[in-house]
Amino acid sequence: MKVTVKKVHGSGNDFYIIDEMLLSEALPEEKRRQLALTLCDRQQSLGGADGVLYVSPSKTALARMRVINSDGSEASMCGNGLRTVARYLAEKHQLTDFTVETMKAILKVSEDEPLAEGIPTYRVEISPVTFAKETLPLVIDGEQLYDERVPAFSEQLHYSAVAVPNPHLISFVEGADFADQEKLARWLNSDNPYFTDGVNVSYVRRFSEDAIFVKTYERGVGFTNACGTAMSASSLMARLIHGGDFERKIDVYNPGGRVQCQVYREADTYRIDLIGNATFVFEAELVISADAKAVTVMSQTTTAEQIAYERMAQQAAQFVEAQSSI
């Protein structure tokens, strides 16, 4: 079976886009997941990825996006991935704004002003937002976890849990106090009494009202350069807990670079816009084995877009380093 893949990334969170509408035959569900496992293997010739973004027809939006993680699990949403799919669809259909169907919502996407020189930039809606424990799901005594200590997690840190719509646990830390994050995240994504389906765990450092740094252990992936929904959820919690004007942009730094978020208060709920790069790295023509456990690269065409992104990422890293020394 021949498949065209486009290697892309948002803030260094990398994926392969596969447009199922271009395939000569339908992908059975098991083959779709196995193909993601094969392509995401960092040891294979294409270099692997954090996940595969499958684009398919939709009756309610321009197209549908499904997110299969590197471990074969499916995510309900991926903000970084959605930006890259938005660009792919925008260029395919010659549109600048439209909607994309995801697992739990129809989301608005649009082309935006470049985040930096030479950086294709897209704005995507992150919603719905809820703190209700059953939506995560989270097992606790109260109705929600909002800026509270949980001794089983840490004796010092405060935590908040929010679904956007995938689940996030967020804590604001001082300095570079990320030491216990991996231990906690691994536990909460294995057999544990709190998050029965696992959770994305983010530790956040505030530089100012409008600048934060987010490091995320992503459910089904592990530590990634960035997680779009985690940065969005962290921006929401920064506004709710630490203040600042809603709708004013927040610069969100991460190990992979920088994005911007805008938080909107709407009646009794919230919405976040995630603004960042949608970088195309290369396109490859592949032949997939019948069991999807092997791929043969027939051709590969690389773009020059990564050069501009690395320049911006380096500037972001220098800013974070300067702030960390204060």
N, C-alpha and C positions, 0 to 999 in steps of 0.2 A: 504494500500500500504506500503510495506517495503522499507526503505531507509537507506543506510549507510552514516553517516556523519563523517567527520574528522574535529575536532576543531583545528585550526591553528592560528598562528599570525606572523606578521612581525613588529618588533619594538613595540609590544603591540597592534597594529592595528589588531583586531581579526576577524576571519571569520569561516564559515563552508564551507568545500569543499564538493560538491555533484557531483559525476561522473555519468552523465546521461547515459553513455554507459553501466553502470551496473544495470540500472533500468529495471524492468520487463515490464514497459509500459511507453510510452512517457508522458512528463509533458506538459499539455496545458499552454499557456502563463499566463493566469490568476492564475492558480494554482501555477506556478513557483513563481510569485510575492507574492501570499498569503503565501506560505511556507516560503519565506524570512521574511515576517512580523512576522510570528509566531515564527520562530527559533531565530530571533534577539531580541525578547522581553527579556529584562534583568530580568524580573520577573519569567520567565519560568524555569523549573527544570535544564536545561542544562547551564543556566547562560547568555544566549543571546550572541550577537555579533554585530559588526559594519556592517556586510553584509554577503551575501552568494555568493560563487564563484561556478558557474555552469560550469562543464567541459563537452564538447560535441565533436563530430567528426568534422573534418575540411578537406576540399579538398586541402588546400594550406599550411597546417602546421601539426605538430604532433597532435595538438588538438586545440580546440577553448575555450576561457575563456570569460564568461559573468559575470558582476559584478552587483548584485542587492543590493542596500543600505538598511539600516534598515527601511527606510520609504517607501520602495517599488519602488523607482526610480532606473533607470539604469545608471551607470557610464560608460563613454566611455573607461576608463582605471583605473587601480589601481596598482601602483608599488609594494606596500607591498604584496598585494594579489597575484600578478604575481610571486613573489619569491616563495611563498608557493605552488602555482600550478606547478611551474617549478620543485620543489623538488618532488612533488607527481608524476608527469609524469616521471621524471628521474628514480625514484625508480620502478615505474610500468613497464617501458619499458627498464630499464637497460641502460640508455643513460646519457652522461655528458653534451652534448650541442645539441640544436635543436631550433626550432622556435615554437611560439604559436600565434595563430590568436586572435586578440582583435578586438573591434568594428571598429577601424579606421586604424589599421596597423598590419603587420606580424612582430613580435618582436623576436630578438635573446635572448636566455637565456642559462645559463651555470652554472655548479657547480664551486665554487670558494674556495680559501683558507679560512679556518675558521677565522671569525672576532675576535674570542676569543676562549679559550679552551672550547671544548664541544658544540660549536655553529655551527650547519649545516648552511652553507652560500652559497647564490646564487647571481649571477650577472644577471641583466636583462636590456635590452635596453629600454630607454624611448625616444620615438619619434612618430610622427614628431613634430617639434618645429616651432611655428609661432607666430609673434607679430601682425599680421593683425587683425584689430578690428572685422571684420565680422566673424572670426573663433571662437571668444569667446562666443557669440557675445557681443560687447561692443558699446554703443551709446555715441560717443564723436565727437568733431569737427575735430580733426586730424585723421591721418591714424592709429596711435598706441599710447599707453600710455607707456612712457619709462622714468622712474626716474623723474616724474613731481609731482608738488603739485596739488591736486584736492580739492578746498575749501570745497566742499560738504562732502568729506571724513574726512579731517583733515586740520587745518590751518597750522600745522607745518610739517607733514610727507610728504615724497615723495613716489609715488607709481609707480609700473610697472605692466603691464598686459601681460600674455603670455599663450598660449595654448600648452599643451605637451602630448596628444592633448586635455585633459580636461582643463577647464579654471582656471587660477590662478591670484590672485591679491596679490602682494608682496610689503612689505615695510620694510626697515631696520630701527630699532629702537635702542635707546640708553638705556643701563642698562636694567631694567625690566619693561620698559614702554609698557605694554600690556593692560593697563586699558581700552582703548576704542575699543579694537579689537572685542569683542563679540557684542557690540552695532552696530558697522559698519557691521559686518558679517551678523547679523540677518536682518538688513535692506536690504543689497544687495542680500539676499536670500529670500526676500519677494517682494512685489510689489514696484519696484523702476525704475527710468528712465535710469539707466546705464547698468546694467547687467540683461537683460530681462529673461535669463534662469538661473540666479543665478551664483555664483562663489565661489571657494575655496579661503579663505582669510588667508594669512600667514604673521605673523610678525617675523622678523629675527633679531637676535643679532649676530654681528661679534665678535669673540674672537681673530682671527688672519686671515691672508690670507687663511689659510687652516683649519680653524675650525669655525663653526657657530652653532647657536641654532635656531631651527625652531618650532614655535607653530602655529598650523593650525586649523581653523574652517572649517570643511569639508562640502561641499554642500551635503544636504540630510542626514547628520549624526550629525553635530555639532562638538564640540571640540573632537578630537581623540588623542590617545597617539602619533600617528604619521601618516603622509600621505606621501606615497612614491613619488608620482608625485610632491607634494608640496616641498619636500626636494630636489628633482631633479631640479625643476624650480628655487628654491631659490639658489641652487649651481650655476646654469647658471647665474643668475643675480648677484651673488657675484663676479664671474669672470668678467662679462661685466662691472659692475659699479665700483667695488673696486679693480680689477686687480688680478694678480697672474697667474702662468703658467697654460695654458690649458693642460689637460691630467694628471695633478698632482692631486692626490687624496685629497678630502676635507672630513674631519671628520664632520659629521652632527649629532649634538645632538638634542634630542627631549624629550618630557615628558615620552616616553616609552623606551628610551635607546639611541642607536647610530647606524648609518649606515655610509657608505662612498659613495661618488659620484665622478665620473670623467666626465668632460665636454670636448667634442671634437668639434673642429671647422671643418666643412666639406663644402668646396666651399662657397656657400652663405647661409648656414644653420648650425644648431648645432644638436648634439646628446649627450645624457647623459647616462652613465651607473650607475645604482643604485645597490649597493652591501650591502647585509645585511642578517640577520638571516631568516631562514624559519623553525620555530619551530612548531612541532606537539605536541599538548597538550593531546588530547584523541581521540578515535574513538568510535562511538556509533551506535548501531542498533536501528532504530526507526520504529514505525508503525504510519503512517500518516492518519488522518481521510480523508474522501472523499472530504471535503471542504478545507482541509489543515489548518484548524484553531486550530487543536489539535494534539499533538504528544504524543506517549507513548514510554518511553525508555525501551527497552527490555534487553539491555546489554551495558556496557561501560567499556572501557579499557584505563587507563591513563598511559602516559609515564612519564619518569623522566627528560625530556629535559628542563622543565621550571626552574629547579633548577640552571642549568648552565646559562640560560638566565638572571635570576634574579640577579645572581652574576655580570654579565657584566653590567646590567642596573644600579645596585647600584654604580658601579665604574663610570659610565657615570654621574650619578646624583651628585656624589661627585665632579667630575671635574667641572660641571656646577656651583655648589654652590661655589666652590673655585674661579672660574672666576667672579662670580657675586659679590664677596666681594672685588674684586680689584678696 
